[in-house]
Amino acid sequence: MYLYILPTNNASINFIYSPSMAFLSALKNTTVFGKKNYKTLNNLLLKKQVSKIFILCDENTHPLCLPLLLQELSATLSYEIIEVESGESNKDIATCQHLWDTLSDLGGDRKSILINLGGGIITDMGGFVASTFLRGIAFINIPTSLLGMVDAAIGGKTGVNRKNIKNQIGVFSQALLTLVDTQYLKTLPQQQLRSGLAEMLKHGLISDKAYWKELSNLNQLRTEDLERLIQQSMEIKARVTTADNREQGLRKILNYGHTLGHAIESYCMDNANKTPLLHGEAIAIGMILEAYLSHKICGLSSMELTEIKQVILHSFPKVSFNPTEIQALLKLLIYDKKNEKGHINFVLLNKIGEAQIDCEVPEDLIFEAFAYYQEN
């Protein structure tokens, strides 16, 4: 069983977890891990007797990852390949319109299934497209990036950006199956792997200090540790989202680092004078900023604040922001999905491993947080 506190009036989130058989069974039925589980995928597709199988990929996963998938699919299955352009700027309604049209033109019906083969952009957008086409067709996620494996493909959030505002349009919809195969990580550049590391670090900060400590010593980890750490990160997210599927309380802790991180990501994507950041790169900055706010508001110790900053900056280079840019970033906070009744709500830390939701933060402290982030 899992025990957790649903907060009222800024209550902190601190849950004790012991996996029940029912929970492990539910997770096993929706998420499978490892190369051996393509048999599960094939059996599912054959048993469902789907009318059409569509595989969604982008111009990167098409040549690099699709051949790995096709060699595992049953020879008795037929499918159509749909390719879209990669990149956060293409995760929008215009691309969705193209995909809806393509599914319709290729004869998609309610017994069709969409397999999303790609990183978080593909699984977010593909899940949204499937969930809204003909009022919903089934979809399967096969994440090919570290970020997709530990975060985007799990938990049932789907969505696309609107005017470069992150995931402003979307629905909650669970994948029929999520298959995680770490062989796809071999196709990734280091920058993409680093982006996924940010979400893994976040999982430790919000709920598991021991996991955070292990990730903090990346130089001492062996390659064979990777699958175990990925699976552990997936389990942290899965148990939170299983307990609170529609983000009424506990699930909000997963937004740590994202209030300012999403604003930073959107700003850098929409301004020619800034280098666009990967999701994890922006969230890494957000976690340091929100750790400073945690120190000022929730009592996070100065020692743990320094530890968080040092660990994150060890893997993520600093990005500079001047006062004018910070002011522009603050204006983007009004679009944050956690806002209620005009208030901007943050997820902050009482200590490493314990998060607090629905925290209000004065604007002057945010400027202080940026100063702390940028100082040596």
N, C-alpha and C positions, 0 to 999 in steps of 0.2 A: 504494500500500500504506500501511498505518498500523502504526507500531511503538509498543508500549507495554510497560510493566513491570507484571507482575502482582505485587502486593506480598506480602512476608512480613515479619512482625515490624516493622510500622509503616513499611514502605518507602514512599517518596513516589511519586506518580503524575506522570509527566512524559512525554508522548508527542509524537512528531514525526509530523505527518500530511501525506501526499500522496495525493490521491484516486486510487485505481485505477479502471480502467474497470468492473471487476466491481462495486465498491462503488457507483459513480455509477449504474450500471444498476439495481442492487437498490433504491437510494433512489428513483430515478425511477419504478420500477414500483409503489411503494407510496405515495409522496407526490407530489402534483402541485400546482403553484403558479400561481395566476392565473385570471382569468375565462375564458380560452380553454379551460381544461381541463374544463369541464362536458361537453364532447364526449367526453372520456375516461370520465367518470362514466356518461353515457348509454350509450356503447358497452359498458361493462362490465356494466351492468344488463341490457341487451338480450341480450348474449352469454351471460350466466349463466343466462338463462331462469328467473329466480327465481319461486317460487310466490306469494309475498306480499312487498310492500315496506312496511315500517313506518318512519315518520319520528318520532323522539322529539325533543320540544322542551319548553320551559317557558313560563310565561305571559308572559315577556318576548320570547323568541325567536320565539314563535308569531306575534305581530302584526308584529314588526320585521324578522325575518330569513326566516321561512318564505316570504313572498311573493317575496323575491329568489331563493330556491332554486326555487320552483315555476315561475317564468317561464323557468328554464333547463332544467328536466326535459323529456324527450321527451313529446310529447302522447300517445304510444302506451302510456305507463306508467301504471298505476293504483297507488294507495297508500292507506294508512290513517295518520291523524295521531294520535299519542298525546301528551298534554300532562301534565306533572307540575308540582308547585309548585317554584319556584326556591329557592335558599338551601342553605347547607352543612348546616343542621339537617334537611333532607329527604333528604340523601344517606345513606340507611340501609337496613337490611334490610326494614323495613316498606314503603318505597317500591318496593324490588325485588320484594317479594311482589305488590304491586299490578301491577307491570309484567309479571311472569310470568303472573299471572292474565289480564291484558288480552291478552297475546300468544296465550295459549291460547284465550280466548273468541273472538278474531277469526280463529281458524283457522290460527295460525302453525304451520309444520312445519319440518323440517330444511333445506328449500330456501328458506326465508324469509330476508330480509335486513333488518337494522335500520340506519337512517341516523341517526346522532347529530348533531343540529343544535343546537349550544350551546357554552357555555364548558366549563371543566375539569370541573365537576360533572357535566354531561350526558355528556361523553365518557368520564369515569371510570366512572360508574354504568351508562351504556348499554353500554359495552364489557363490563362484568362481567355484566350481565343477559343479553346476547347469548351470552357465552361459557359460561354455565351453563344456559341454556334448551335443553332436549332434548340435553344434553351438548355444546351449542355450535352456534350458527348464525353465519353471516357478519355482519360489521358494517362500516360505513363511517363515518369521522369527518369532519364538516365543522365545524371549530372557528370560533366567532363572536367569541371574546374574544382579546385579545393573549396572555393567559396560556395559553389553550388552544392557540393557534397555535405558540408557541415551546416549550411544555413538555408540557401534559397530554395532548394528542392524539398525541404522538409517543413511540415507544419500547415500546409494548405493555404498559404497566402499567394495570391496571383495578382498581377497588375502591370500597368504601364504608366509612363510618365505623361504629364500634360504641361506643355510650355516649360519643359525642363524641370518641373517639380516632381520629385521622386514618387513614383507609385501612387499618384493621386487618384487614378481610376483603377478599380480592381474588385475582386470578390474573394471570399473564402471558399475554397473548393479543394477537396482532397484528391490527390493522385490515386488511381487504381493500384499502382505499384510504383515504388521508387527502387531502382537498382543501382547500387554503388559499386563501381569497379575501379580500383585505383590504378589500373593499367593506363587509363586515359590521362593521368597526371603526367605521364612521361612526355606528353605532347605539349606541355605548358612551358612558357618562359618563366624565369624566376620572378618577374614582377607579378604575374598572375598567382603564383604560389604564395607570395608574400601577402597579396590581397586577402586570400582565404585565411591566412594565419591570424589576421586581425579579429575575425569572428571567433576563432578558437580561443584567443586570449580573452575576448569578451565573456565567453561562456565560463571561463575560470573566475573572472572578476565578479560575476553576478551570483555565482552559486557554488563554486568548488575551489577553495583555496589550494588544496593539494594539487589539483589539475593545473591551476595557474602556476604554481611553483615548478611543476615539471616542465611546462612549456617555457618558463623563464630561463631554463638552462638548455636552450636549443643546441648549443655547441657540444653538449654531452650526450645528445640523443643519437641513436643509431637509425639507419634507414628502416630497419625492420620494426622500429617503434611507431612508424608513421601510421600504419593501418590501425593499430590499437588506439592511437590518439584521435584519429579521425572518427573511429567508431564511438569512442567515449564522448566526443563533442556532439555527434549526432544524437546520442542517448540523452545528453543534457537538454538539447533543444526539444527532442521528442517528448520527454516527460513533462516539460513545461507546457508545450502546446496541447498535449493530450489532456492535461488538467484544466486548461482554459483555452478552448479552441478558438473563440471569437474575441479574445483580448478584452475581457471584462475586468481583469485584475492581474493575476499572476503573470500572464503572458507579457504584460507591459515591460517586465524586467529585461526582456530581450532587446529593448530599444536603448539600452545604455550606450552612450557614445553616438547615438543616431540623431538626436535632436539637432545638435550643432554639426555633426558629421554629414547629414543629408543636406543641410544648408550650404556647407562648404562644397560638397560634391556638385550641387546644382549651380552654385555661383561660378565655380571653375569651369563647368561645362558650357556656361552661357556667356563667358567673357573672354574675348580674344587675347587679352593681356595676361591671362592665367593659363597654365598648363593643365589640361583636363586630368583629373585624378580617377583612378580605379576606386570602386566602392570601398574596398578595405583600406586603401590609403587615406581616404577621407574619414572613415570611421576611426582609424588609429588616432588622427588628430582630435576628433571629437571625444575619444576616451580620455585623453590627457586633459583637455579643457574641462570635461565634466568631472574628472577626478579632483581638479582644483576646486570646482564648485562644491563637490562633496566634502572636501576639507573645510570649506568655509561654512557650509550649511548643515551638514549631517555628521560632522565630527570625525571624518576619515583622518587618521593620524598623519602627521607630517612625514613620518618614516614610510608609511605605505604610499603616500602621495609621491614621494621621491622615487620609490621602487617602481611604481607604475610608469612614471615618466621615463626612467632609465631603461626599463625593459622594452618599452614600445619604441623609443628612439634608437635602440640598438638595431632594430630591423627596418624602421621607417624614417627616411630623411625628413628634416624640417621643411616646412613651406612657410614663406613669409607673407604676412598680411598687414597692410597699413591701416590707419584709423578709418579712412574713407571706405576701404573694402570691408572692414569689420562692421561698419554701420550698414552697409548694403546687405551683408550676411544676416544681420539682425532682422531686417525687413522680411527676409525669406522665412523666418520662424513662424510667421502667422499661418503658413500653409502646413505646418506639422500636424500629422494625423492624431496626435495625442492631445491636442488642444481641446479644451472644453469651456464653454461660456466665455470665450474671449481670453482665457488664461493659457499661457504657454507652460506646459507641464514637462518636467525633466525627470529622468530616472537617474538617481544618484546612489552613491555607496556609503553605507555606514562604516563598512570595513571590507577588506577583500573577502569575497564570498557571500556578502549580504547586501542586497539592494533595497532601495526605498523608492517608491513610485509617487507620481503626482506632486512633485516638488516645484514650487514657484521660485524663480530666481530673478533678483533685481538686475537691471541692465548694466549697472556699473560693475557688478561682479563678473559679468561676461567679458568686459574689457580687461579686467584684472586677469582673468583666466588666459586670454590671448597673450598678455604681457608675460605671464608665467611660462607659457608654452614656448615663447620665442627667446626667453633669456637663456644664457649659457648655464 
